[in-house]
Amino acid sequence: MGDVFISHSARGDAFAMAVLQKIEEGLRGTSHTPLVDQSGIEPGDEWRPELVDWLARCDAAVVLLNEAALRSHWVRREVNILMWRRALGAPLLVVPVLLDGLTTGAVKHAGLEELRPIQFARTARDAEPDARSLADKVLGRFAELPRAATGRDPMSVWLSRLALYLSEARTEPGVLAEAARELKVEPEFRAHVTGRHGGCLFLAHQFLVAPPERMEKALDVLAPSLQDQTIRRLTSALNATWVDEEAARGALPTPGRPPHEMTLLLNAFSHSTAEQYIRRATCNASHGFETKTIGSLPVGEDRVGERIRTWEDAVWKEFFDADSPEERMLPNDLGSRTHYLVINELRPPDAEFAEAVNLLHRAFSWLIVLVTTGTAPPDDKVRSAFKNAVLLEPLLTAEDEKTAALRSKRLRQLPDRLAGLC
């Protein structure tokens, strides 16, 4: 039996509330545990700590989509984390439910297109809306709920590692609760950190969505209670959490399908920024993902040809240690890893650049190419010249990137600062 998170914006909608209640009752009747927030979150409100905990550990989710939900910033954020977990390989069952006669086209228009490939539950065409029959359709999807959605997927592993690092601070009374306070965890939830089994994992879940300035303050509280090696591992694990989780998820291929000629466009200057986006997307995974960075400014007349030759050589050398043509053969386990090539040319890409990337994909269709574009994203003409290009949004500003770089430096220096060496 499993924990089932229910995402909704049902308050004030009698039919949506009736469906919600019948699903909740039905789940309890089959020994599942429904995780549902009845009060709702207003625009401008903070992430609720228990809500983050539910999203990170649930075995399945129901997403009730009425007109209010399509407009809800919070439903969008909840869906993003659920789909992020799925994209990283968690066997997470997600059941979207269409209410108010909504169509899948309306779901796409609302920016929740990632739900469209999943089978929706809905009232049959021309049938009167009936909360009981619709709830029964949803409950029927839980007959074979996966045994556990959490486990060895990268997000679960990352959270478990955080919890392990945080557990070192248990020897200092009050430190974990003080770190929770810096993360703006409400007082009624701080007892979860110290007063129950799995409290460190609960706190780790809060780092999943913590704004970077809060994360840094929490680390300052924790660091004196940790060994230097633990501090370095913890800061490394958290370094990329400033990246917006929705933008990060855009860097992942479609769940269940290998990447095919996928290009990512990031309006950043630094290759280290691009690498942090990948680390955020993959939850700092230590295996299953490989990232290499190159740069190439062509100096001759054959700008496309010079680029493609340079990039092809780099792919063979950097990913497969193939220095000569005789060594160029793909390993048998190629499909077990996702390969990212960051191309950083220090200037905006043009149509010739896009042509060279498309040729690179002809040679390596499984390669994900991340292109740094500078402050501004490419215009529509250049963007359309790429094949299968994904613009990572929300966009960055130069100030965002500079602030993140300085924060990364402070995190790296944290053990030395504690020792008075800088």
NUFI-822418 format. One record per residue (C-alpha): residue number from 1; x, y, z. Coordinates in steps of 0.02 Angstrom, whole numbers, plus 50000, padded with zeros to 5 digits. Layout:
i/xx/yy/zz
NUM/X/Y/Z;
...
REM end
This chain:
i/xx/yy/zz
1/50000/50000/50000;
2/50062/50175/49966;
3/50053/50361/50001;
4/49951/50455/49870;
5/49974/50643/49853;
6/49821/50738/49789;
7/49856/50903/49701;
8/49704/51015/49684;
9/49629/51188/49688;
10/49458/51130/49743;
11/49413/51259/49875;
12/49252/51347/49823;
13/49215/51219/49686;
14/49078/51102/49747;
15/49101/50970/49612;
16/49292/50968/49627;
17/49277/50955/49815;
18/49154/50810/49799;
19/49274/50716/49682;
20/49418/50752/49801;
21/49324/50685/49952;
22/49266/50527/49864;
23/49442/50490/49801;
24/49509/50519/49976;
25/49378/50402/50052;
26/49409/50270/49920;
27/49597/50273/49946;
28/49576/50250/50133;
29/49458/50105/50098;
30/49595/50015/50002;
31/49725/50048/50137;
32/49815/50183/50040;
33/49859/50344/50131;
34/49794/50502/50045;
35/49904/50655/50069;
36/49794/50806/50041;
37/49802/50988/50094;
38/49624/51048/50114;
39/49664/51229/50153;
40/49751/51274/49991;
41/49897/51394/49967;
42/49868/51573/49920;
43/49976/51665/49792;
44/50130/51732/49880;
45/50124/51601/50018;
46/50276/51495/50058;
47/50302/51311/50020;
48/50225/51215/50164;
49/50357/51099/50239;
50/50239/50950/50248;
51/50186/50978/50068;
52/50366/50966/50009;
53/50388/50809/50114;
54/50235/50730/50033;
55/50291/50774/49856;
56/50464/50700/49887;
57/50407/50534/49960;
58/50234/50494/49889;
59/50212/50332/49790;
60/50079/50404/49675;
61/49985/50565/49642;
62/49815/50623/49582;
63/49808/50793/49497;
64/49632/50868/49495;
65/49621/50993/49353;
66/49480/51119/49357;
67/49488/51298/49294;
68/49561/51358/49459;
69/49697/51225/49455;
70/49750/51277/49279;
71/49776/51453/49345;
72/49862/51398/49505;
73/50047/51434/49525;
74/50052/51303/49662;
75/49974/51163/49561;
76/50103/51199/49426;
77/50246/51185/49553;
78/50176/51024/49624;
79/50159/50948/49450;
80/50336/51002/49410;
81/50412/50908/49557;
82/50306/50754/49522;
83/50357/50752/49339;
84/50538/50789/49386;
85/50539/50631/49491;
86/50464/50532/49346;
87/50593/50603/49225;
88/50731/50540/49341;
89/50661/50364/49337;
90/50552/50352/49493;
91/50408/50228/49460;
92/50285/50362/49512;
93/50104/50338/49459;
94/50024/50506/49413;
95/49838/50513/49371;
96/49777/50681/49300;
97/49588/50709/49313;
98/49494/50829/49199;
99/49350/50923/49281;
100/49235/51062/49219;
101/49230/50983/49045;
102/49411/51033/49018;
103/49504/50968/48866;
104/49685/50917/48848;
105/49704/51071/48739;
106/49662/51180/48889;
107/49792/51086/48990;
108/49923/51124/48857;
109/49873/51307/48849;
110/49894/51320/49038;
111/50075/51263/49026;
112/50046/51088/49094;
113/50082/51000/48929;
114/50192/50872/49016;
115/50033/50790/49082;
116/49961/50761/48908;
117/50053/50598/48869;
118/49980/50522/49029;
119/49808/50441/49022;
120/49679/50563/49093;
121/49527/50516/49196;
122/49373/50613/49144;
123/49185/50608/49130;
124/49128/50521/48971;
125/49076/50634/48829;
126/48892/50687/48839;
127/48875/50608/49012;
128/48816/50706/49163;
129/48960/50745/49282;
130/48953/50622/49426;
131/49080/50632/49566;
132/49061/50449/49617;
133/49088/50375/49443;
134/49236/50490/49408;
135/49315/50447/49575;
136/49291/50262/49537;
137/49386/50284/49373;
138/49530/50362/49468;
139/49530/50228/49604;
140/49535/50093/49472;
141/49709/50153/49423;
142/49775/50105/49596;
143/49744/49919/49584;
144/49928/49890/49547;
145/50016/50034/49632;
146/50206/50017/49618;
147/50281/49944/49776;
148/50387/50098/49808;
149/50413/50256/49706;
150/50562/50307/49811;
151/50722/50209/49805;
152/50871/50218/49688;
153/50818/50355/49568;
154/50936/50506/49573;
155/50819/50619/49672;
156/50791/50487/49807;
157/50978/50450/49816;
158/51019/50636/49828;
159/50893/50664/49968;
160/50957/50511/50062;
161/51135/50576/50049;
162/51083/50745/50116;
163/50997/50659/50262;
164/51155/50559/50297;
165/51263/50716/50299;
166/51137/50808/50408;
167/51131/50666/50534;
168/51308/50712/50590;
169/51236/50870/50668;
170/51120/50770/50783;
171/51255/50768/50917;
172/51234/50956/50940;
173/51066/50993/51025;
174/50957/51115/50931;
175/51065/51131/50775;
176/50944/51043/50658;
177/50797/51142/50725;
178/50897/51304/50702;
179/50938/51254/50523;
180/50752/51222/50494;
181/50716/51396/50562;
182/50837/51472/50436;
183/50746/51376/50300;
184/50585/51461/50362;
185/50507/51298/50417;
186/50361/51346/50529;
187/50380/51310/50716;
188/50246/51175/50715;
189/50348/51076/50587;
190/50519/51098/50666;
191/50479/50959/50789;
192/50478/50841/50639;
193/50664/50871/50619;
194/50715/50815/50793;
195/50567/50722/50862;
196/50537/50578/50742;
197/50625/50442/50646;
198/50674/50510/50476;
199/50688/50688/50537;
200/50848/50719/50439;
201/50761/50659/50281;
202/50617/50779/50316;
203/50744/50920/50330;
204/50830/50861/50170;
205/50663/50877/50081;
206/50657/51061/50129;
207/50823/51091/50042;
208/50742/51028/49881;
209/50647/51193/49860;
210/50736/51312/49979;
211/50783/51483/49906;
212/50973/51496/49892;
213/50994/51630/50024;
214/50903/51522/50152;
215/51003/51369/50102;
216/51165/51465/50132;
217/51108/51526/50304;
218/51056/51349/50353;
219/51227/51285/50300;
220/51312/51416/50408;
221/51214/51349/50557;
222/51253/51167/50518;
223/51436/51179/50468;
224/51517/51197/50641;
225/51437/51030/50691;
226/51504/50937/50539;
227/51672/50865/50490;
228/51765/50955/50350;
229/51738/50813/50228;
230/51551/50812/50265;
231/51542/51001/50241;
232/51625/50986/50071;
233/51507/50848/50017;
234/51355/50940/50081;
235/51401/51105/49998;
236/51438/51014/49836;
237/51269/50927/49844;
238/51179/51093/49874;
239/51282/51207/49762;
240/51163/51197/49613;
241/50998/51211/49709;
242/50985/51395/49662;
243/50933/51339/49487;
244/50746/51348/49463;
245/50674/51172/49474;
246/50562/51197/49322;
247/50707/51256/49214;
248/50812/51111/49276;
249/50680/50982/49230;
250/50682/51051/49052;
251/50859/50984/49037;
252/50800/50803/49055;
253/50743/50693/48910;
254/50564/50629/48902;
255/50535/50493/49033;
256/50549/50318/48961;
257/50629/50375/48798;
258/50813/50402/48757;
259/50859/50577/48701;
260/50857/50605/48514;
261/50944/50754/48435;
262/50902/50861/48588;
263/50974/51037/48603;
264/50959/51145/48759;
265/50976/51335/48750;
266/51028/51425/48909;
267/51048/51614/48915;
268/51207/51610/49019;
269/51388/51662/48992;
270/51483/51534/49095;
271/51502/51349/49062;
272/51500/51323/49252;
273/51323/51393/49255;
274/51272/51267/49122;
275/51353/51126/49220;
276/51256/51179/49375;
277/51093/51168/49277;
278/51135/50989/49232;
279/51183/50948/49411;
280/51019/51021/49473;
281/50920/50926/49341;
282/51005/50760/49383;
283/51009/50791/49572;
284/51199/50782/49574;
285/51193/50602/49515;
286/51361/50515/49529;
287/51321/50390/49391;
288/51206/50376/49242;
289/51245/50551/49177;
290/51405/50619/49100;
291/51442/50802/49063;
292/51586/50873/48960;
293/51618/51055/48912;
294/51702/51122/48756;
295/51720/51288/48666;
296/51764/51325/48485;
297/51778/51490/48395;
298/51809/51454/48210;
299/51943/51560/48131;
300/51937/51502/47949;
301/51810/51521/47809;
302/51729/51351/47836;
303/51643/51400/47998;
304/51520/51255/47999;
305/51648/51124/47949;
306/51778/51185/48073;
307/51652/51178/48214;
308/51586/51005/48174;
309/51761/50930/48158;
310/51814/51007/48324;
311/51656/50948/48412;
312/51660/50772/48342;
313/51841/50751/48398;
314/51793/50816/48570;
315/51648/50694/48588;
316/51759/50545/48548;
317/51901/50603/48658;
318/51805/50671/48808;
319/51670/50539/48824;
320/51758/50384/48755;
321/51947/50416/48772;
322/51965/50389/48584;
323/52113/50492/48524;
324/52131/50410/48353;
325/52007/50354/48219;
326/52052/50172/48253;
327/51989/50189/48432;
328/51821/50263/48383;
329/51692/50134/48431;
330/51541/50154/48545;
331/51534/50049/48706;
332/51400/49917/48731;
333/51327/50011/48880;
334/51300/50176/48788;
335/51113/50174/48825;
336/51139/50160/49012;
337/51201/50340/49024;
338/51140/50511/48970;
339/51276/50617/48889;
340/51278/50808/48898;
341/51397/50912/48793;
342/51406/51095/48847;
343/51463/51209/48706;
344/51521/51379/48768;
345/51575/51498/48630;
346/51561/51660/48730;
347/51447/51737/48600;
348/51267/51713/48541;
349/51239/51569/48420;
350/51190/51607/48241;
351/51114/51505/48099;
352/51285/51431/48052;
353/51309/51376/48231;
354/51137/51292/48229;
355/51182/51204/48067;
356/51341/51136/48147;
357/51243/51072/48299;
358/51119/50985/48183;
359/51263/50899/48093;
360/51336/50847/48260;
361/51171/50765/48303;
362/51174/50668/48140;
363/51334/50587/48202;
364/51277/50569/48384;
365/51087/50571/48393;
366/51090/50517/48577;
367/51193/50668/48631;
368/51110/50812/48725;
369/51193/50975/48674;
370/51179/51123/48794;
371/51222/51289/48714;
372/51258/51445/48816;
373/51186/51593/48721;
374/51244/51744/48822;
375/51123/51863/48909;
376/50986/51854/48778;
377/50912/51694/48706;
378/50924/51670/48517;
379/50794/51759/48412;
380/50655/51656/48334;
381/50746/51635/48168;
382/50903/51562/48248;
383/50803/51459/48372;
384/50701/51380/48233;
385/50863/51331/48144;
386/50901/51208/48285;
387/50816/51039/48283;
388/50719/50992/48441;
389/50783/51144/48536;
390/50722/51175/48714;
391/50742/51349/48788;
392/50772/51331/48976;
393/50651/51447/49064;
394/50628/51551/49168;
395/50769/51650/49090;
396/50922/51706/49188;
397/50988/51881/49210;
398/51172/51927/49215;
399/51146/51972/49399;
400/51074/51799/49435;
401/51226/51716/49359;
402/51350/51828/49449;
403/51262/51804/49616;
404/51264/51616/49593;
405/51450/51616/49551;
406/51493/51715/49708;
407/51383/51602/49814;
408/51471/51448/49744;
409/51638/51524/49792;
410/51578/51556/49970;
411/51516/51377/49985;
412/51682/51306/49926;
413/51773/51415/50054;
414/51659/51370/50200;
415/51776/51242/50283;
416/51923/51364/50269;
417/51818/51507/50339;
418/51773/51399/50490;
419/51959/51365/50515;
420/51999/51551/50500;
421/52101/51526/50342;
422/52006/51651/50235;
REM end
